[in-house]
């Protein structure tokens, strides 16, 4: 008997709960799955992240299990940082490159043991991982369609989990553990705030949702979409694939690839650990300097400048905004921007963003001052407090 092949976007295991809650019906495509762009109102969802607790379905994320005798060798050959320094039961943010040192993707690496890892990322990586593991005693399994996941973020997330009977008080940022049979929790997220990610099998997904939702009323739990999350990740200064860099395997034009050095992630490179993909090219770039710089910037005014061109002395085009929003919490016009070297690095003054504003059908051009920022726009001590305070 042949199996039914789904036509169009696939529903995630949590979609039966998300669909009735969606008032905006603003769905989007994430890796072939139906994902929420906005569930209700963008403003309500954003402020729920910063003041309450929110649930975002991250099941569409690509998830790969790397197991076997040589798993640590394979992972260390893949990514730029030294995974040998990461303890069991920890999560690490990782980057991996092609032979030219250009970023293929970034993601999170979950370490069960030296022989067992899970890699979660935005782009499809199965073929690349199989090629990377060639000749090693290791198996690569695509778990993308078998593991359901939720991102629970916000200042009351710890309190909500406690009310749901889930104990995470001892978990530090980037810890992860199996809190119950079949339920894994990591203290991770994409908001720069207190939060957790919960991982379980597809057949347990709805029971997990109902358990959290049942405990969430007192803590202001709200289901959210990507657009609110995107504002928070920009506030936290996190870059995103497809926005702030183009995954080099999917870049159509030559020269669109960017290295971790150009993206401001030099600290994520460990040249002392031995060979890894792109090491030679990155060594050369570390000596000669990158061709571009990704920087956090503060822009004058209050009109978001997403996609705006950036000029030096109001004349010479030297970069563009890759992600720009008005930050409701910091009350600032913030963005991530790519500059052509040496602008944004040794040359930081007299930079201007060209913003167009539509006034009753007529476009008005404005040049507003740009300031380079070195720290995240949003930081809160509760994101690292252990145990978190019961907000």
C-alpha positions as CSV (number, residue, x, y, z in Angstrom):
1,X,0.0,0.0,0.0
2,X,1.5,3.4,-1.0
3,X,1.8,6.1,1.6
4,X,0.1,9.5,1.1
5,X,2.5,12.2,0.1
6,X,1.6,15.7,1.5
7,X,1.0,18.4,-1.1
8,X,2.1,21.9,-0.1
9,X,3.3,22.9,3.4
10,X,3.4,20.2,6.1
11,X,1.7,20.7,9.5
12,X,4.0,20.5,12.5
13,X,3.0,18.3,15.4
14,X,1.8,21.4,17.3
15,X,-0.4,22.8,14.4
16,X,-3.6,21.4,15.8
17,X,-3.2,23.7,18.8
18,X,-1.8,26.6,16.9
19,X,-4.5,26.8,14.2
20,X,-7.4,27.5,16.6
21,X,-5.3,30.2,18.4
22,X,-4.4,32.0,15.2
23,X,-6.5,35.1,14.7
24,X,-4.2,36.7,12.1
25,X,-3.9,33.6,10.0
26,X,-0.5,34.9,8.9
27,X,1.4,31.7,8.1
28,X,4.8,31.3,6.5
29,X,7.0,28.6,5.0
30,X,9.8,27.4,7.3
31,X,11.7,24.5,5.8
32,X,8.5,23.2,4.2
33,X,6.4,23.4,7.3
34,X,3.5,25.8,8.2
35,X,4.9,28.3,10.6
36,X,3.3,31.3,12.3
37,X,4.4,34.7,11.2
38,X,1.9,36.5,13.5
39,X,-0.6,34.7,15.7
40,X,-2.7,37.6,16.9
41,X,-1.1,41.1,17.1
42,X,2.7,41.7,16.6
43,X,2.8,44.3,19.4
44,X,1.1,42.0,21.9
45,X,3.4,39.1,21.0
46,X,6.5,41.2,21.3
47,X,5.6,42.6,24.7
48,X,4.6,39.1,25.9
49,X,8.2,38.0,25.2
50,X,9.6,40.8,27.3
51,X,7.1,40.8,30.1
52,X,5.3,37.4,30.3
53,X,6.0,34.0,28.7
54,X,5.6,32.9,25.1
55,X,5.5,29.7,23.1
56,X,7.0,29.5,19.6
57,X,7.0,26.3,17.5
58,X,10.6,25.5,16.5
59,X,9.8,22.0,15.2
60,X,10.7,23.0,11.5
61,X,14.3,23.4,12.5
62,X,16.6,20.9,10.9
63,X,17.9,18.4,13.5
64,X,20.7,15.9,12.9
65,X,22.0,13.2,15.2
66,X,25.7,12.4,14.9
67,X,26.7,9.2,16.7
68,X,29.5,6.8,16.8
69,X,33.1,6.2,17.9
70,X,34.4,9.2,15.9
71,X,31.5,11.6,16.5
72,X,33.7,14.2,18.3
73,X,36.3,14.0,15.6
74,X,33.6,14.6,12.9
75,X,32.0,17.5,14.8
76,X,35.4,19.2,15.5
77,X,36.3,18.8,11.8
78,X,33.0,20.4,10.9
79,X,32.7,23.5,13.2
80,X,35.2,26.3,13.9
81,X,35.2,26.1,17.7
82,X,36.7,23.3,19.9
83,X,33.9,21.0,20.9
84,X,36.3,19.0,23.0
85,X,36.0,21.8,25.6
86,X,32.3,21.4,25.8
87,X,31.0,19.2,28.6
88,X,28.4,16.5,28.3
89,X,24.9,18.0,28.9
90,X,25.8,21.3,27.4
91,X,24.8,23.2,24.3
92,X,27.2,25.2,22.1
93,X,26.5,27.9,19.5
94,X,28.6,26.8,16.4
95,X,29.5,27.9,12.9
96,X,30.8,25.9,10.0
97,X,32.4,26.9,6.7
98,X,33.3,25.7,3.3
99,X,36.9,25.4,2.1
100,X,37.1,29.1,1.3
101,X,36.2,30.0,4.9
102,X,32.6,31.2,4.0
103,X,29.8,30.5,6.4
104,X,27.6,27.6,5.4
105,X,25.3,28.0,8.4
106,X,25.2,28.5,12.1
107,X,23.3,26.5,14.8
108,X,23.3,24.9,18.1
109,X,25.2,21.7,19.0
110,X,23.8,19.5,21.8
111,X,26.3,17.2,23.4
112,X,25.0,13.9,24.9
113,X,28.6,12.5,25.1
114,X,31.8,12.4,23.1
115,X,30.1,9.8,20.9
116,X,26.7,11.4,20.6
117,X,25.6,14.9,19.4
118,X,22.6,16.6,17.9
119,X,23.1,19.6,15.5
120,X,20.2,22.0,15.0
121,X,20.3,24.6,12.2
122,X,18.3,26.6,9.7
123,X,19.6,25.1,6.4
124,X,19.4,21.5,5.2
125,X,22.7,19.9,6.0
126,X,22.3,16.1,5.5
127,X,24.4,15.8,2.4
128,X,27.2,18.1,3.7
129,X,27.3,16.2,7.0
130,X,27.6,12.8,5.2
131,X,30.4,14.2,3.2
132,X,32.1,15.6,6.3
133,X,31.8,12.2,8.0
134,X,33.2,10.1,5.1
135,X,35.8,7.7,6.4
136,X,34.9,8.0,10.0
137,X,33.1,5.5,12.3
138,X,30.0,7.6,12.7
139,X,26.3,7.6,11.6
140,X,24.3,10.6,10.6
141,X,20.6,10.5,11.1
142,X,18.1,13.2,10.1
143,X,15.7,13.7,13.0
144,X,14.0,16.7,11.6
145,X,10.7,15.0,11.1
146,X,10.7,13.0,14.3
147,X,11.5,15.5,17.0
148,X,9.1,18.2,18.0
149,X,10.3,21.3,19.8
150,X,9.0,24.5,21.5
151,X,10.7,27.7,22.5
152,X,9.4,28.9,25.9
153,X,10.7,32.5,26.4
154,X,10.1,35.3,28.8
155,X,10.7,36.4,32.4
156,X,7.9,34.2,33.8
157,X,9.0,31.0,31.9
158,X,10.8,29.5,34.9
159,X,7.7,30.1,37.1
160,X,5.5,28.5,34.5
161,X,7.7,25.4,34.2
162,X,7.6,25.1,38.0
163,X,3.8,25.2,38.0
164,X,3.8,22.6,35.3
165,X,5.8,20.3,37.6
166,X,9.0,20.6,35.6
167,X,12.1,21.3,37.7
168,X,14.8,23.4,36.0
169,X,16.1,25.6,38.9
170,X,19.6,24.1,38.7
171,X,20.0,24.7,34.9
172,X,22.5,27.3,33.9
173,X,22.5,29.0,30.5
174,X,23.3,26.4,27.8
175,X,22.7,23.5,30.0
176,X,20.4,20.7,28.8
177,X,19.1,17.5,30.3
178,X,16.4,14.9,30.2
179,X,14.0,16.2,33.0
180,X,11.6,13.3,32.4
181,X,11.6,10.2,30.2
182,X,11.4,11.5,26.7
183,X,11.4,15.2,27.6
184,X,14.6,17.2,27.1
185,X,15.0,20.8,28.1
186,X,17.8,23.2,27.2
187,X,18.2,26.7,28.6
188,X,18.6,28.3,25.3
189,X,16.7,30.7,23.0
190,X,16.8,33.4,20.4
191,X,15.5,36.3,22.4
192,X,18.3,37.4,24.7
193,X,16.0,36.9,27.7
194,X,15.2,34.1,30.2
195,X,14.0,31.1,28.3
196,X,14.1,27.4,27.5
197,X,13.6,25.1,24.6
198,X,11.7,21.8,25.0
199,X,12.3,18.7,22.9
200,X,10.2,15.6,22.7
201,X,8.9,13.0,20.2
202,X,6.1,13.9,17.8
203,X,3.6,11.6,19.6
204,X,4.2,13.4,22.9
205,X,4.0,16.9,21.4
206,X,0.3,17.7,22.0
207,X,0.5,16.4,25.6
208,X,3.5,18.7,26.2
209,X,1.6,21.7,24.7
210,X,-1.5,21.1,26.9
211,X,0.6,20.7,30.0
212,X,2.4,24.1,29.4
213,X,-0.8,25.8,28.3
214,X,-2.7,24.5,31.3
215,X,-0.1,26.0,33.7
216,X,0.3,29.2,31.7
217,X,-2.7,31.4,32.4
218,X,-1.4,32.8,35.6
219,X,1.9,33.7,33.9
220,X,0.5,35.4,30.8
221,X,1.4,32.6,28.4
222,X,0.8,33.6,24.7
223,X,1.5,31.7,21.5
224,X,3.6,33.9,19.1
225,X,4.9,34.0,15.6
226,X,8.3,34.7,14.0
227,X,7.9,38.5,13.5
228,X,7.9,39.2,17.3
229,X,10.8,36.8,17.8
230,X,12.7,38.6,15.0
231,X,12.5,42.0,16.8
232,X,13.9,40.4,20.0
233,X,16.8,38.6,18.3
234,X,17.8,41.9,16.7
235,X,17.6,43.6,20.1
236,X,19.9,40.8,21.4
237,X,22.3,41.4,18.5
238,X,21.9,37.8,17.1
239,X,22.6,37.4,13.4
240,X,20.2,35.3,11.3
241,X,20.8,33.2,8.2
242,X,19.2,34.7,5.1
243,X,19.1,38.1,6.7
244,X,22.5,39.1,8.0
245,X,24.5,36.5,6.0
246,X,23.7,34.3,3.0
247,X,24.5,30.6,3.6
248,X,27.2,30.1,0.9
249,X,25.7,26.9,-0.4
250,X,22.6,28.8,-1.4
251,X,24.2,32.0,-2.6
252,X,23.6,32.5,-6.3
253,X,26.1,35.2,-7.0
254,X,29.9,34.8,-6.5
255,X,31.2,36.9,-3.6
256,X,28.1,36.7,-1.5
257,X,29.7,34.4,1.0
258,X,30.9,35.8,4.3
259,X,33.4,34.4,6.8
260,X,32.9,34.2,10.6
261,X,35.6,36.9,10.9
262,X,33.6,39.3,8.6
263,X,30.5,38.5,10.7
264,X,32.2,39.5,13.9
265,X,32.5,36.0,15.2
266,X,36.3,35.7,15.4
267,X,36.0,34.4,19.0
268,X,34.1,31.4,17.7
269,X,37.3,30.2,15.8
270,X,39.8,28.0,17.6
271,X,42.9,27.7,15.3
272,X,44.8,25.7,18.0
273,X,42.5,22.6,17.9
274,X,43.8,21.3,14.6
275,X,42.2,21.0,11.1
276,X,38.6,22.0,10.4
277,X,36.8,23.0,7.3
278,X,38.0,26.4,6.1
279,X,40.9,26.7,8.5
280,X,43.5,27.7,5.9
281,X,41.4,30.4,4.4
282,X,40.4,31.8,7.8
283,X,44.1,31.9,8.9
284,X,44.9,34.0,5.9
285,X,41.9,36.3,6.5
286,X,42.8,36.7,10.2
287,X,46.2,38.1,9.0
288,X,45.0,40.2,6.0
289,X,41.6,41.3,7.4
290,X,38.1,40.7,6.1
291,X,36.5,42.4,3.1
292,X,33.4,43.3,5.1
293,X,32.3,43.9,8.7
294,X,28.9,43.1,10.2
295,X,28.1,45.6,13.0
296,X,25.3,46.5,15.4
297,X,24.3,50.1,14.7
298,X,22.1,52.8,16.2
299,X,20.2,54.9,13.7
300,X,18.8,58.4,14.2
301,X,15.1,58.9,14.2
302,X,12.4,56.3,14.7
303,X,11.7,55.0,11.2
304,X,13.0,51.4,10.7
305,X,15.8,51.3,8.2
306,X,15.6,47.7,7.0
307,X,17.5,47.4,3.7
308,X,18.8,51.0,3.8
309,X,22.0,52.0,2.2
310,X,24.8,53.4,4.3
311,X,27.0,56.3,3.2
312,X,30.3,57.8,4.4
313,X,30.2,61.6,4.5
314,X,26.8,61.4,2.8
315,X,28.4,60.6,-0.5
316,X,30.2,57.3,-0.7
317,X,28.1,54.1,-0.4
318,X,29.9,51.8,2.1
319,X,27.3,49.3,3.3
320,X,23.7,48.4,3.9
321,X,21.3,47.5,6.7
322,X,20.7,43.7,6.9
323,X,18.1,43.7,9.7
324,X,16.5,46.9,11.1
325,X,13.6,47.5,13.6
326,X,12.4,50.1,16.0
327,X,13.0,48.6,19.4
328,X,9.9,49.1,21.7
329,X,11.9,48.2,24.9
330,X,15.0,50.3,24.4
331,X,13.2,53.1,22.4
332,X,15.9,53.1,19.8
333,X,16.1,52.6,16.0
334,X,18.4,49.7,15.9
335,X,19.9,47.4,13.2
336,X,22.6,45.0,12.0
337,X,24.5,46.3,9.0
338,X,27.2,45.1,6.7
339,X,30.0,47.5,5.9
340,X,32.7,47.3,3.2
341,X,36.1,47.3,5.0
342,X,37.5,49.4,6.6
343,X,34.2,51.2,7.2
344,X,32.4,50.0,10.4
345,X,35.8,49.0,11.8
346,X,38.6,51.6,11.7
347,X,36.3,54.2,10.1
348,X,33.3,54.6,12.4
349,X,32.5,58.3,12.1
350,X,30.5,60.4,9.6
351,X,28.3,57.4,8.6
352,X,24.7,58.0,7.4
353,X,21.7,55.8,6.6
354,X,19.5,56.7,3.6
355,X,15.9,56.1,4.7
356,X,12.8,56.6,2.5
357,X,9.5,57.5,4.2
358,X,6.2,57.3,2.3
359,X,4.0,60.3,3.2
360,X,0.6,60.1,1.5
361,X,1.9,58.4,-1.5
362,X,5.1,60.5,-1.9
363,X,8.5,59.2,-0.9
364,X,10.7,61.5,1.3
365,X,14.4,60.7,1.5
366,X,16.3,61.3,4.7
367,X,19.9,60.9,5.7
368,X,20.2,60.0,9.4
369,X,23.3,59.5,11.5
370,X,24.6,56.0,12.2
371,X,26.5,55.1,15.4
372,X,28.4,51.8,15.8
373,X,27.4,49.8,18.8
374,X,29.7,47.2,20.5
375,X,27.2,45.6,22.9
376,X,23.7,44.0,22.5
377,X,20.9,46.5,22.5
378,X,19.0,44.5,25.0
379,X,20.6,42.8,28.0
380,X,18.9,41.6,31.2
381,X,20.6,39.9,34.2
382,X,17.6,37.5,34.5
383,X,18.7,35.7,31.4
384,X,21.7,34.3,33.3
385,X,20.5,34.2,36.9
386,X,20.6,30.7,38.4
387,X,18.2,29.8,39.7
388,X,16.0,32.4,38.0
389,X,13.9,34.6,40.2
390,X,10.1,33.8,40.3
391,X,8.8,36.7,38.4
